[in-house]
Amino acid sequence: VLQRLRPVSYDLRSDPGKERFGFIADEMGQVLPQVTRTQANQESRMGIIYEDLIAVLINAMQDLFSDMAQLRPRVNSVEHRIQERKAWRLKRRRTLGPAR
């Protein structure tokens, strides 16, 4: 979900010159319709309920942290094997002498 969100910067019409950051409500509605609302007025404008978006983002971050925790031992193992291999090659090079 996070990869499909497109952050943007914009100026409010009511407060020009002051840069704001957020999302385009129509785009958000395609990715997470449950965090958008449409105001039933003359313009029928769509908006984002940022308070609801926070929970979705925290859940995605928790998933990423869980994935990282599962991958960390594998990364450590690979790094350890690389170091062992380097040490073995260095020892072999010292034993055999320079390559011809």
Phi, psi and chi 1 to 4 in degrees:
 res  aa     phi    psi   chi1   chi2   chi3   chi4
   1 VAL       -  -43.9  170.0      -      -      -
   2 LEU   -59.1  -37.4  -68.5 -178.7      -      -
   3 GLN   -68.1  -20.7  -72.6  120.9  -20.8      -
   4 ARG   -88.9   -8.4  -65.7  176.3   54.4 -158.8
   5 LEU   -84.8  138.7  -60.0  179.9      -      -
   6 ARG  -120.9   99.1 -173.1  176.4   68.2   92.2
   7 PRO   -65.3  145.8  -16.6   28.0      -      -
   8 VAL  -136.9  161.6  -63.4      -      -      -
   9 SER  -113.8  149.4   62.3      -      -      -
  10 TYR  -158.7  165.3   59.5   93.1      -      -
  11 ASP  -111.1  134.2  -72.4  -24.2      -      -
  12 LEU   -71.2  140.5  -70.2  175.1      -      -
  13 ARG   -61.8  -34.4  -70.5 -177.5 -160.5  139.3
  14 SER   -78.3  -13.2   61.4      -      -      -
  15 ASP  -142.6   66.5 -167.0    6.9      -      -
  16 PRO   -64.2  149.4   17.1  -22.5      -      -
  17 GLY    87.7   -8.2      -      -      -      -
  18 LYS  -108.1  107.9 -173.9  175.3 -179.9 -175.2
  19 GLU   -70.5  134.4 -173.3  176.2   32.4      -
  20 ARG  -122.3  164.0  -56.0  -75.3  -57.5 -100.4
  21 PHE  -127.8  143.8  -60.3   95.2      -      -
  22 GLY   178.6 -145.0      -      -      -      -
  23 PHE  -136.7  159.9  -59.0   93.0      -      -
  24 ILE   -83.3  122.9  -54.1  -64.8      -      -
  25 ALA   -59.3  -40.6      -      -      -      -
  26 ASP   -61.8  -41.0  -68.7  -26.2      -      -
  27 GLU   -67.1  -41.6  -67.2  176.2    4.4      -
  28 MET   -61.4  -38.1 -178.6   66.7   71.0      -
  29 GLY   -61.8  -28.6      -      -      -      -
  30 GLN   -77.1  -28.9  -66.8  172.1   11.2      -
  31 VAL   -93.6  -48.5  177.7      -      -      -
  32 LEU  -134.7   77.1  -69.3  166.9      -      -
  33 PRO   -61.5  -23.1   17.8  -26.2      -      -
  34 GLN   -70.9  -11.7   58.1  -88.1   48.7      -
  35 VAL  -107.5   17.9  -59.5      -      -      -
  36 THR  -120.4  159.9   60.1      -      -      -
  37 ARG  -144.5  154.7   70.3  175.3 -173.9  -73.9
  38 THR  -115.1  127.0  -57.9      -      -      -
  39 GLN   -82.5  124.5  -64.7  175.1  -11.5      -
  40 ALA   -84.4   81.0      -      -      -      -
  41 ASN  -134.4 -164.6   58.4   18.8      -      -
  42 GLN   -59.8  -38.2  -62.2  167.1  -21.9      -
  43 GLU   -89.5  -15.7  -61.7  175.0   18.6      -
  44 SER    49.9   58.4 -172.5      -      -      -
  45 ARG   -83.9  143.3  -66.5 -176.4   -6.5  179.7
  46 MET   -98.1  142.9 -177.5  179.6  -96.7      -
  47 GLY  -135.1  168.7      -      -      -      -
  48 ILE  -109.9  135.8  -62.5  171.3      -      -
  49 ILE   -94.2   89.4  -52.0  166.3      -      -
  50 TYR   -62.1  -30.4  -77.1   95.5      -      -
  51 GLU   -61.3  -39.2  -66.3   84.1    6.4      -
  52 ASP   -72.9  -31.9  -68.9   -9.1      -      -
  53 LEU   -65.4  -31.8 -179.7   59.5      -      -
  54 ILE   -57.1  -44.8  -68.5  168.9      -      -
  55 ALA   -64.0  -39.6      -      -      -      -
  56 VAL   -64.3  -43.8  173.0      -      -      -
  57 LEU   -66.2  -40.4  -64.1  175.5      -      -
  58 ILE   -64.9  -40.4  -72.0  174.8      -      -
  59 ASN   -61.5  -42.6 -174.7   56.2      -      -
  60 ALA   -64.0  -40.1      -      -      -      -
  61 MET   -65.2  -39.9  -71.2  175.2   62.9      -
  62 GLN   -61.7  -40.7  -71.5  171.3  -26.1      -
  63 ASP   -61.3  -42.3  -71.2  -15.0      -      -
  64 LEU   -64.7  -43.0  -70.7  171.9      -      -
  65 PHE   -63.0  -38.5  -73.8  132.6      -      -
  66 SER   -63.8  -44.0  175.9      -      -      -
  67 ASP   -61.0  -43.1  -69.3  -13.1      -      -
  68 MET   -62.4  -41.0  -74.5  178.0   10.7      -
  69 ALA   -63.9  -35.6      -      -      -      -
  70 GLN   -74.4  -32.0  -69.2  175.1    3.6      -
  71 LEU   -82.4  -27.2  -69.3  172.9      -      -
  72 ARG   -53.6  -47.4  177.0   51.3   54.7 -162.0
  73 PRO   -61.9  -35.6  -21.3   30.5      -      -
  74 ARG   -66.9  -42.1  -67.1  175.8   63.7 -172.1
  75 VAL   -63.0  -45.4  169.4      -      -      -
  76 ASN   -59.8  -40.5  -70.3  -20.0      -      -
  77 SER   -64.0  -44.7  174.3      -      -      -
  78 VAL   -63.9  -43.9  169.0      -      -      -
  79 GLU   -61.5  -40.2  -72.2  173.8  -18.2      -
  80 HIS   -63.7  -44.5 -180.0   73.0      -      -
  81 ARG   -63.9  -36.4  -73.3 -172.3  -65.3 -168.4
  82 ILE   -63.7  -44.6  -71.0  170.5      -      -
  83 GLN   -63.5  -40.9  -68.2  -56.5  -39.9      -
  84 GLU   -62.4  -41.5  -75.4  179.7  -24.3      -
  85 ARG   -64.8  -42.2  178.8   70.7  175.6  163.6
  86 LYS   -62.2  -44.2  -75.2 -179.4  179.3  178.7
  87 ALA   -64.0  -40.9      -      -      -      -
  88 TRP   -62.8  -43.9  175.8   82.5      -      -
  89 ARG   -65.4  -40.6  -74.9 -178.6   19.1 -158.5
  90 LEU   -63.4  -45.3 -178.7   61.3      -      -
  91 LYS   -62.3  -42.3 -177.4  179.2  177.6 -177.5
  92 ARG   -64.6  -42.0 -175.7  169.2 -179.0 -116.5
  93 ARG   -62.3  -40.2 -156.5  176.0  -63.6  142.1
  94 ARG   -67.4  -36.9  -72.7 -179.0 -178.1  154.3
  95 THR   -72.2  -43.6  -57.2      -      -      -
  96 LEU   -86.6  -19.9  -61.5  177.4      -      -
  97 GLY    89.5 -179.2      -      -      -      -
  98 PRO   -64.3  148.6   11.1  -13.5      -      -
  99 ALA   -68.8  146.9      -      -      -      -
 100 ARG   -98.7      -  -63.8 -179.5 -173.0  152.7
